[in-house]
């Protein structure tokens, strides 16, 4: 199943679901573990349907994201939004709906309705399978609800990745996401996931 394989990839990347992220047990002699990082999206409860206004069937504005319990040594953040139920060109890679990186360490989230553009005034960079902007959910009405995962990573460094230039927008997004994930390896110190469900209204 595509969803199962996608979840396996998330596990390999060190992603923990918000619902499951309850922190780790204390280690002997080291005191209690720090609380797990938490991601919140005020637009809908975790694991429920995404309102139409955040999707391709509505206004397609990006939702507000908020994160807490950030590790003290955080230097930047990365947000990766993907449709876990769609495998694209290369057969196993999930649909890249929104990749946002070089988010400043002082950020506590992303605003609703983030403006299009490859780079924001604060240095934040973004890309999607459509353009350098948020791409909302668009699963067809004829099929089941799709699972859209919003992942946030806290990094102990600021990665320097330029958007890839592929033959198509989706190729550019896939290549950029691969480069971002590669640059993140060994630098993830916190993570959280928030999920929304969607397919177009009948």
Buried (B, 14 or more C-beta within 10 A) or exposed (E): EBBEEBBEBBEEBEBBBBEEBEEEEEEEEEEEEBEBBBBBBEBBEBEEBBBBBBBBBBEBBBBBBBBEBBBEEBBBBBBBBBBBBBBBEEEEBBBBBBBBBBBBBEBEBBEBEBEEEEEBEEEBBBBBBBBBBBBBBBBEEEEEBBBBBBBBBBBBBBBEBEBBEBEEBBBBBBBBBBBBBEBBEEBBBBBBBBBBBBBBEE
